[in-house]
Amino acid sequence: MTIPRSTRRTIFAVATLFLGAVPLSSTAQDGPSLTDIVEAWLSSPHAQRGDAAFTHWDEDGEVPPACATCHSGPGLIDFVGGDGTPPGIDHPAPTGALVDCATCHNAASAALATVTFPSGATADTLGSGTICAVCHQGRESSDSVDAAIAGAAEDAVNADLRFLNIHYRAAAATLLGGGARGGYQYDGKTYAGQFSHVPDLNTCTSCHSPHTTQVALDACTTCHKGAEDFRAIRITPTDFDADGNTAEGIHGEIATLHEALGATLQAYATEVAGTAIVYDSHAYPYFFIDSDGDGAVTEGEAIYPNRYQTWTPRLLRAAYNYQFVAKDPGGYSHNPKYLIQLLYDSLESLGAQVSVDLSGMTRP
């Protein structure tokens, strides 16, 4: 999207106010110029004014409090108390307001040291990434799934159940693993905690550019020599998915287990819940009735009136984990052990009712 020149001038003026009065023609000796910073931000997802993340509420004229924290810069500033009011947000935010310089470069955002996750768990170990985790934490948790299915028979269809969506790119929930309880964690199982990387690459902003949000591969190849793609990296010889390929990156191990879970969800839905199911990653609420029973999304199926409603507690838990893994495309870097545990446990649970071949698979 092309940003009008007048809008660019406004952005530069705001950036100068919050980042320091640096002449736009100058280049700092120890880092990028203000011009470079703003141009980098303009290429980021946080600056895409035309995207649904910022336009979904245009017809309403305001972003409701439940969404404003992450879908409006002023909303996030209000949430952390950067506008002079107590932390928390209790009023709508304006539409069209991006996650811009002022959103993160204010005293309250910079001072934020603890973040609370949907499970109620708190974390004070994210350093400069704490402000990132406010939004990239998801909207649901193991706890909310348990609350929804409380008292319901494990394999009985329950008309009161609906799919609970973790939401988009809950990277911080993946990173914290069992500590945040972002994925559905089965009783009696233990789960990996916060994934610790090397000291220089152990926060959101040490891996991701804080302005473009991109990650540079050359920061990884110092240790992971020869890697030509992030997905090719692995640090363990264990064949978690039992496909016999230990040369693929850990992403491949997770992808195979994720695919197996998708197929097993379909088998359970048909054989136990009694209604065939399909998944569409780009259509809310993601799980739909497979009307023609062909195992794939066909025209007219991925629409809200055709949403899947034949949920049992066992199916809902596994579907929640399927979506949790799907909605963090960088999860293989954020916490691969945690994702593999969630996938394995979901397969194992469904295997109590349908055929699942776990032989050779390994739970870390």
N, C-alpha and C positions, 0 to 999 in steps of 0.2 A: 504494500500500500504506500502511495506517495504522500508524504507529509507536506502540506502547504507551507510556503516560505514564512508566512505570518505566524503559523503555529510553531515552526522551528524557532523563530525569534523568541516567542513566549517561553518555550522549553529552555532555551539557553539562558534566558533571564532568570527563570526559577532555579535552574541548576546553579547559576552563579551565586544566587542568594544562599542556597543551602550547602554548596560545596566550597564556597569561598570565592571571592572576587578575583578570579584568574582571567586575564585577558584572553579572548578566544584565539588570538593569533600566537600565543606563547605555548611553549612546551615545557612542562615541569622537568627538572633534572632527574628526579627520582621516580617518575611514573608518567602515565599518559596525560595528555592535555585535557582540559575540560571539553574541548571539541571532540576529542577521541572518545571520551567517556559517554557523552550524549549520543554520538553516532552509534556507539556500541549498544547503548540502551534502546535506541530506536529500532534495532534489529531483533530485539528480544521479544518473547511472548508477552512480557509485561507492558509493552508499548503498542500492541496491536489494537488500535481503537475500534476497528471493524469486526473483531472477533466476538463470538457469542459470549465469551467471558465478561465482556463489557457492554454488550448490546442487548442481552436477554431481557432486560427490564425497561427498555426504552419506551415501550407503549404504556408502562405503568407510571413513568416519570420519576421513579425513585427506586433505589436498591433496598430491599427490606433488611432489617437488622440481622436476620439469620444468615444473610448472604453478604452483607456489606463489608464485613471484616476483610474478606479476601477478594472481593470483586469491585472494590473502590478504594483508591488511595486514602481519601479522607476517612473512610470507614476503618481502615487498619490503624491510622493515626489515632482515631478516637478510641479504638479498642485498647491500645497500649497506654492511653492517657497523654498522648503527645499534643492534644489540643487544649490542655489545661483542665480537662474534666477528669474525674476518677476513671481508672481503667475499666474497660467493659463498654459495650455498645448497646444502646437502648433506643435508638432512633434510626430512621432510614438515612441513606447516603445518596448523594447526587449521582445520576447516571453519567456515563462518559468520562468519569474520572479514573485515570490510569494508575497503575502502581508505578509511581514516578520517583524522582530524586527525594522529594520531601517525605515520602512514605517510610523510607529506611534511614535517611539522614536527618533524624531529629533526635533530641536528647533521650526521649522515652524509648524509642526503638533501639538506640545504641546501648542503653543501659539494661535492656531486657535480659535477664539471666536465667529465668525459669519459664517453662512452657507447660501448660496442662493439656493432656490428650483427651479424646472423647471418653476413654475408659475411666478417667479421673486420675490416672497416673501422671506424675510430674517428672520433668527432666531438667537438670541444671548442668548437663554435660555437653552441650552443643556449641558453646562458645559463640563465635560470630554468626553461626547458623541458627541461633535461637529465634531470631525474627523470621527466618525462612520457615521454621517449623510451625509457626502460628497458623500458616495456611496449608502447608504441605504435610498435614497430619491426618487427613481423612475426616469423615463425619460420623463413622460408626466404629464399633469395636467388638471384641469377643464378649464384653459385658452386655452390650445392647442386644446382641444376638441371643444370649442366654435369657435376657429379660423377655424377649419376644416369644421364645418357645417354652418358657417356664410352665411346667405342669402338663404340657401336651404330650400325647403318646408319640413315641419315636418315629414310627412309620405309618401313622394315620394322617390322612389328608386333613388339614385344618384350614377352614375358610377364613379364619381371622389372620392368618399369616400373609405377609407380603415380603417381597425381596428387599433386603437392606443393602444399600449401595455404599461402599466405602468412600466413593467420590474420586475425584481426579488426582492422580500423581501424589499419593500419600507417602512420599519418599521418607519423610521423617519417621513415620510409623514403622516402615520397613527397617530403617536404620536402627531404631531402638529395639526392634524385635520383641521378645517376650516381656520386656520392661514396659512397653506401651500398650501391649495387648491389642494391636491394630488388626492382626489376623485372628481368625477364630481358633482358639487354643483348646484342644480337647482335654477333658479331665484325665488325670493320671499321667499326662505327658509333660516333659520338660522342654523348654524352648530357649533357643539362643538369645542372648541379650544384645546389647548395643554392639554393632560391628566396629571393631577397632582396626584402623588402617595404620600406615606408617605415620609418624608424628606430623610430617609436613603436608600430608594429604589426608586429614582426619576431620575436616569440617566441611559443611556445604560450600563455603566460599573459597576453600583451599583447592577444591576440585573443580567447581563450577565458577566461571567468571561471574562476579556479582552483577555485571551489567548486561552481558549477552546471555548468560546462563549456560553457555556452551562449555564443554570439557575438552581440553587439549590432550591428544593421545601421547604426545612426546613427554608429558609429565609422568606417564605410566611406564614407558619403555625403558627408563633407566633401570628398573627392576625386571619388568616383564619384557625382556629383550626379544626382538623379532616379531612382536605382536603388531599386526597390521590393522587390527580392528579391536575395539573394546570387547566384543563378544568372543574373541579368540582366547581371552585370558582365563586361566585357571591355576589354582595353586595346590590342587590335590589330585592324586591319581585314582581316587575312588570312583567307581562306575555306578553312580547313584541310580541311574535310570535303567541299568542292566541292558543297554543296547550294544555293549561290546566296544564302544568308541570312547577311549580315554584321551584322545588327542583333541577332541572338540573343546571349546571353551565351556566354562560353567554355565553360560547362557544356554548352551545346547542341552545340558542335563536338565535344566529347569524347564525348557521348552517341551522336551519329550514327556516329562511328568505332567506338565500342564495339559498337553494334548490328551494324555491318557485319562486325566481327570475329566476333561470335557466329554470324552466318549463314555466314561462310566456314569457321569451325570445323566446322559441320554438313556443309557440302559436302565438305570434306576427309575427315571421318570416314567418310562414306558412300562416297565415290568412291575413296579411297586406302586408308584403314585397314580398310574393309569392314564396319564396324558403325556404325549411326546413333547420334548422341549428342544428349542434351538436358542443359540446365543448370537447376539449382534453387538459388537463392542462400541458401535457408534449410534445406537438407537436406545433411548430410555424407554422402559426400565431394564433393557439388556437381555432379559430372558423372556421368550415368547412361545406360544403354542406352535408346535410343528404340525400345522394343519394337514399337510399332505404326507407327513410321515417319512419324508425322504432324507432326514438328517441334516438338511441344510436350510439356510434362510432363503426363501423364495419370495417373489413379489407379493406384497400385501401382508406378509407375516410380521415384519418388524414394525408394528404400529401399536400404539398404546392400548386400543381396545382389544388387541389380541395378546396382551401381556399374560405371562404365565401366572396362574393363580392356584395351581394344584400342589401347594407346598406341604411337605412334611418337615418336621424338625431336622431329620437327618439330611434331607435334600437341601434345605435352606443353609445349613452350616457349610456343606461342601460347596454349594454354589457361591456363597459369600467368599470363601477362600479362592475359588476360581477367579472371581472378579478382583479380589485383592491383588493377586499376582498379575493379572492382566493390566490393571490400571497403574502399575508402577513399571514402566518399560525399562528403567534403569535398576530394577530391583536386584538383578544378578550382580551388580556392583555394590549396592547399598547393604545387602545382607543375604547372600545366597543360601547360607545354612538355614536361616529362618524360613525362607520360602520353600526350600526342599522339605523341611519338617512339616509345614502346613499342607503341602501337596500330598506327601506320603500319608499323613494321618487322615486326610480327607478320603483318599483311595481306600485306606484300611477300613474306615468307617462304612463306606458304601459297600465294601466287600462283605459285610455281614449279611447283605441281602441279595447282592448280584455277584456274578463271576468277575473277579479281579485277579490278575496274575501278578503277585508281588514278589514272586521268586526271583532272586538275584538282585532285586532293588535294595538299596541301603538307606536307612534313615540316619543322618548325621547326628 
